[in-house]
Amino acid sequence: MPIKVMKFGGTSVATPEMRETAAYRVISAKEQGYRPVVVVSAIGRKGAPYATDTLIGLLREIDPDVSPDPRELDLIMACGEILSAVVFAHTLKTLGLPARAFRGGQAGILTDRAFGSARITGLDPVGILSALEEGAIPVVCGFQGVYLGPDAAPTGELTTLGRGGSDTTASAIGIAVRAEAIEIFTDVDGVKTADPDYVPHAPTLSRVSYEEVAEMAHLGAKVVHPRAAEIAMRAGVPLWIKRTDSDDRGTEVVSNTTGALRNMTGVTHTGKLIYLQFNLSGLTDAARSSIQGEFFTLLGENGINLFMVNVSPESAGFAVSREQFPEVRDLLNGLVIPIDEELFILQVGPESVEVTSQARLMARLKAPTRIKAELTEGCTMMSLIGRPAIGSPGLFANLLQVLADEKIPVLQTSDSELSVSVLIPESEIRRAVLVAHQRFGLGEAN
């Protein structure tokens, strides 16, 4: 019998009624001749007693000035999925189906040791396959795995995969058990052409490529984690995005080898951003290259997500989320970079005690050159996605004209093979998304 992986998000298991609806989805799959493997997220969203953010809050509220240890933070965050898996497995049992709950490690998910943002390094699904052979439905905790390195505890260190990790769990398991399909159940009908909170009548796409859905997720759409799409794409496993409490077909995510599916796929937007523009004018090519390499490497090593990266002979710029900006400032502000016999010091925003102190200390050796970053706050990014349209002449000009007609200022631009993006004031994002959706014909997508 073919295997189908079915992942249910936090809202899909938030109440007894929703869990029962999800359970009947599993029963339906079994009646259709599939052997279901279920992956679940933590119950509910922020504010719910067992939601991930609620569990994090239990530690942070003890003393807001003391950051929790990443290892202990992973342990408490993993409790949400463990509780969810046990409750959902028991729900299936009450409906007459044998089921067995698995922690990520028990399901065979191995990761690196990057607590809070671990990557899957291997997956041995022997426990899952054994349960299936015995006629039981495995219910696996999403978002987690174990690290079994030489310095780990004998039973393995529990790790979490970062936000959206349950989607990644589902895709990884789907490949490991050679599933016929992976279904991601959520609280929307599928992949839409725009955020329905901004465009209430945005249509649901019937089909979209792995590359497009990953690009949409990277650029702000929250329907599926980009890593999940990328994993499924590598193995060519069909991926579906569906609504838990609806019989609608949802969105099928397919290989791009099927050809162009439509002219334009969608319009996305990120959250609140801060744009940093470092002034590199007057530097030698070697110094400019070294400075850029130092701070981009440092940000990457610390898991900082960058948007709108822009490099020129005169400057280097990028945007970061408002949530990550304090960490970026701590990493870069006052950072001293020695290059040959020169010293350079980074200054993020107005002069601070950190920069002044560092500059005074360094001056005993040699006066450092300050590299200042100008900050643009209160901004966000809007992107148009779609391979055929992005390659067409004049698209960028058309987008800029549309925004100019609406008197929406554009602060910065960037593009890729699949998207064009503009940085605009946060106050204008709703109007910009709506007008872009209308003017580029996204209401007619299918």
N, C-alpha and C positions, 0 to 999 in steps of 0.2 A: 504493500500500500504506500502511496506517495506521502511525503511529509510536508506539512505546511506550518510555517512559523507565524504566530499571531501575537503582535505586541500591542498592549493596551496602556495608554498614557494615564497620568494621574487623575484627570477628570473622568476617565472611563471606569475607574475603580473607586471613585470618591464616596459613593453611597451604596447601601445595600441594593437599591433599585438598579443603579448603573452596573454594579458587579453582576447582578442577575442577567441584565441585558447582554453584557459581555460574555457571560457563561453560555447563554443560548447561542451566541455566535460560534463558540467553540463546539457546542453540541451539533450545530448545523454543519460545520466543517467535517465532523466525524461521520455524520449521516451521509455526507457526499462522498465518503470513501477516503478521506484524508486521515493521517495520524497527526493530530495537532501537537505542536510544542508552543507553549505560552510563555511570553516575556512580559513582566509587569513593572511599571514605575511605582514610586511611592504614592500612597493614597492622598489625593487632593493637592491643592496648591497652597501658597503662602497663607498662613492663618489657620489652616486645618491642623489638628493636633499632631498628625504623623507626617506632615509634609516635610520635604527636605529643608526648606528655609526655616520652618518652625524648629526643627531639631538643631540646626546651626545656631539659632537664636538662644537655645538653652545654654550653650557654652558662652556665647558672646555677651549675654546679659549678666553673667557672673561678675565680670569686670571689663567694661568696654576698652580699657587701656591695655589689656593683656591679650594678645592674639593667641588663639588656640593652636596647639601643635598640629601640623598637617596630618600626622599619623592618627592622632586621636579624633581629629575632625572627620577623617574618612570613616573611622569606626562608628561614630554617631550618625553620620549621614547614611551609612549602609543599613541602619536599622529600619529606615522607612521602607525600603524595597523588601527586606526580610519579612516585616510584618505584612506587607501587601501580598507577597507570594504565599505565605501561610494562609491568610484569610481567603485568597482567591482559590487556592487548592481545596480548602474546606468547603467553599461555596460549590465547587464542582462536585464534591463528594455528596453534598446534601441533595444534589440533583441526579444522583445515581451514577456518576462517573468516577472511577478510581483516578486519583491524582496524587502527585508527589512534588513537594516544594524543594527547590534547590537554591542554595546560595550561589553566587557567581563562581566561587572556587570549586564547589561541589559539582557544578556543571562543566568544569574543566577549563575555565577561562583564566589564562595566564597573562600577566601584564609586566611592564617595566615598573620601576619603583617611584614613579613621579606621582606622589600622593596628591589627590585632587584633580589630576589631569592625566592619568595613566593611559598608555596605549596598549592595546592587545598585542602580545607577542606570539601567542600560540593558543590553540583550543583543542582539547582532547575530549570529545563528547561521549565518552564511554558510559557515564552515568545516565545521560539523557537517552542514549540508544538502548541501554539496559531496561530503563523504565518503559520505553515504547514496546520493547519485546515482551514485557510482562503485561502489556495492555493498559498501563497507567499513562496519564497525561502529565508530562513534566511541566511545572510552573517555575520558571527561572527568574531570579532577581535580576532586573536590568541594572546598568550603571556601575557594576562592580566586578572585581576579579581578585586574583591573588598573585603576589610576587614570590617566587621561589628561588631567589638568588642565593649565593653561597653564604651571605651574612644575614639571611632572613631567619625568623623563628622557625622551629621544626615544622609547625603546621602551616607556615606561609603567612606573609603579611597581607592583610586585606587592603585593597586599593579601590578607588573610585575613578570613573572614566571622564569626569567633567560633565558639564551641562549637556543634555541631549544624549547622554551615554546609553540610555536604554534602547534608543534607536540603533546605536552602534552594536549593542549586544545582540539585538535581533538579527541584524545583517550577518554578523560574524557566525552566529549559531546556524543561520540558514545555509551558509556556505559549508560549514563543518559537517552538517547532517545531510547535505545534498538535497535541500528542500526544493520542492517544485515551485514554491512561491513564498514571498514574505509579505505579510499584510501589517501595515501600521495603522492602528485605530486611534482616532483622536476626536476632538469636538468640532471639527469642520468637515465639509463634504469631500475634501481632497485638496489638491493644489489649485489655488485661485489665482486669477490674473492680478489681484491686488489685495491688500489687507481689507477684509470685509468691514472692519470698523471704520475705515476711511472711505471705501467704495462699497456701500451696502449691497449693490446688485452685481458685484464682480462675479463673472461666470467661473465655474469649476472646469479646469482643463481635463479633457478625457484622457489625453496622453501627453507625456512630456519626457524628454530624454534625461538620462542620468546626469549628464553634464549640466543641463539647464537647471534641474532641481537642486543640484549641489551649488551652482552659482547663485541661485535665488536664496538658498539658505545662508551662504557666506555673506550675502549682501542684505540680510535682515529678515527674510521670511522665516517664520518659526514652525512651519508645518512638519519638517523632518530635518534631522541633523545631517549636515553635509557629509560627514565621515560615513554615515550609514549608506548614503547613495553611492559614494565612491567604492565602498567595499562590495556592495551588490553589483556595481558596474564591472569590477574586475572579474567576477565570476559569471556574469551574465544571468544572475538569478532575477526573475521578474519581481518587481517591487510595486506594491499597491498602497495608496493612501486612502483611507476610508473613514467615514463617520460611524461611531459605535452604534448609535441609536437610529440609524437610517439604512434603508435597503438600496440607496443610490449606488451606482456602480463605482464611484470614486475616481481616482486618477491612477492610471497605469504608467509606471516609469519604465521606459524601454531603452534599448541601445540606440545610439545615434545613427547606426548603420541603416536604420529604416528610412533615412532621408529627412528632409526638412518637414516638420510637422505643421508649421504655421509661420507667418512672417514675423510676428512678435509674440513673446511668451508672457511677459508680465512686467509690472512695475513694483519695485520693492523700496523699503526705506529702513534705515537703521534707527537706533535710539539716539540719545543725546550724545553729541561728540564735542571734543575740543581739538582744534587744529593747531599743530606746532610747526612753525617755519623757522629753520635755523639759517642764519645769514652766514654764508661761506665765501662771500666775495673777497677778493684779494688774496686768497690762499693759492698755493701751488697745487697742481693736479695731484701730486703724491699726498700732500697733507689733506686735501679735501677727501680723497678716496679713503685714506686711513681713518679719518674722523667718522665718516659715514659708516665704514665697516665696523668700527668700535661700538657705536651706539645701536646700530641695527642688530648686531650680534647679541649685545647685552639684552635688548628688548626681547629678541627671539628666545634666548635662554630662560627668560623669566615668564614666558607664556603670554606676552602682551600681543593682543590682536591689533594689527594696524590696518587703517583704511586710507584711501586716497594718497598712496605713497607717490611722491613727486620729487625727482632728482634733476638738478640742472647745474651748470657751471657756477651759478651764483648762490644756490641754496639747496636745502633738502627739507622736505616737509612730509608730514603724515598726520592723520587724525587717529585719536583713541577715544574709547568710550569714557564718559564722565566718571563711571565707576572705577575704571582702571587708571585714570589720570593721577591720583595721589601716588600710586606705586611708580608710575612713569617719572613723576617729579622727583621722588625719592631716589630713583635709580640714576637719573641724569643730572639733576641740579647739583653743581659743584664737582662733577666728575672731571678728573684731571687726566688728560691724554698726552703722554709723551711721544713725540715723533722726532726721531733723530735727535738734534740738540735743542728742539723747541718744546715748549709746554703750552698746552691749550686747556682751557677750562670752560665747561658748558654752563650756561645760565638759562634756566627755564623761567620765563616771565620776569617780573621786577627783581631787582637785586635783593638778595636775601642774606641772612647771617651765614648760611652754609657757604655761599659763594664768596662772600667777603673774607671769611676766615681762611678758606682754602687758598684764595689768591694771596693773602698776606703771608701765609706759611710758605707757599711756593716761591714767593718773591725773594726769599733768602737764597734760593738756588738760581732762579731766573724769573723775571716777570712774565707771567703767563698771558697768552692772547685769549681774550674772552670770545666765545662763540655764543651769541645770544639767540634765543628762540622767541619769536613773537607769537603770542597766543591769540587765537580767535575762538571765543566761547559762544555758547548758545547756538550751535549749528548742528546740522544733521545731513545725512547723505541720501539721495534718491537715485535709483538706478533703473534703466531700461534693460531688459534681458531678452535675448532671442538671436540665434545665430544668423538667419537670413537677413534680418533687418540691420543688425550691427554692421554687416559687411557692405551695406548699400551706401552709395555716395550721398553726402549731405545730411545724414541722420543727426549728427552732432549739431550742425547748424540749425536744423529744424527744431531740435529740442531747445537750444538756446533762444531761438526766436519765440517759441511757445512761451517760455518763461518770461522773456522780455515783454511780450504782449500783456502778460498778467502782472508786470512790474514786480516780479520775483527776482531778487538779486542772486547771481551765481558767484560764489566765493572761490571755487576751485573746481577743476574737472579732472577726470581720469577715465581710462577705458581698458578693456581687455578683449579677447577674442569673442566673448559672449555678452559683454555688457558695456554700457556707457554710464558714467556716474557724474553727478554734480553735487557739490557741497553748497547748501543753502541755509538761510536762517531757520532755526527750529520752529519759529512761529509761523512759517509759511508752508510747512510740510503737508498738512492736510489739503490745502488748496492746490499745491503742486502735484500731489499724487492724483487727485481727482481730475485736474485738467490734462495731465499727461495720459491718463487712462482713456479719457474721451478723445483727445486729439490724435492718438496713435491707434485708434480702433480696437482697443483691447476688450471692449464690451462685446465684440463679435467673435472672440476666440472660442475654440472648442477642443 
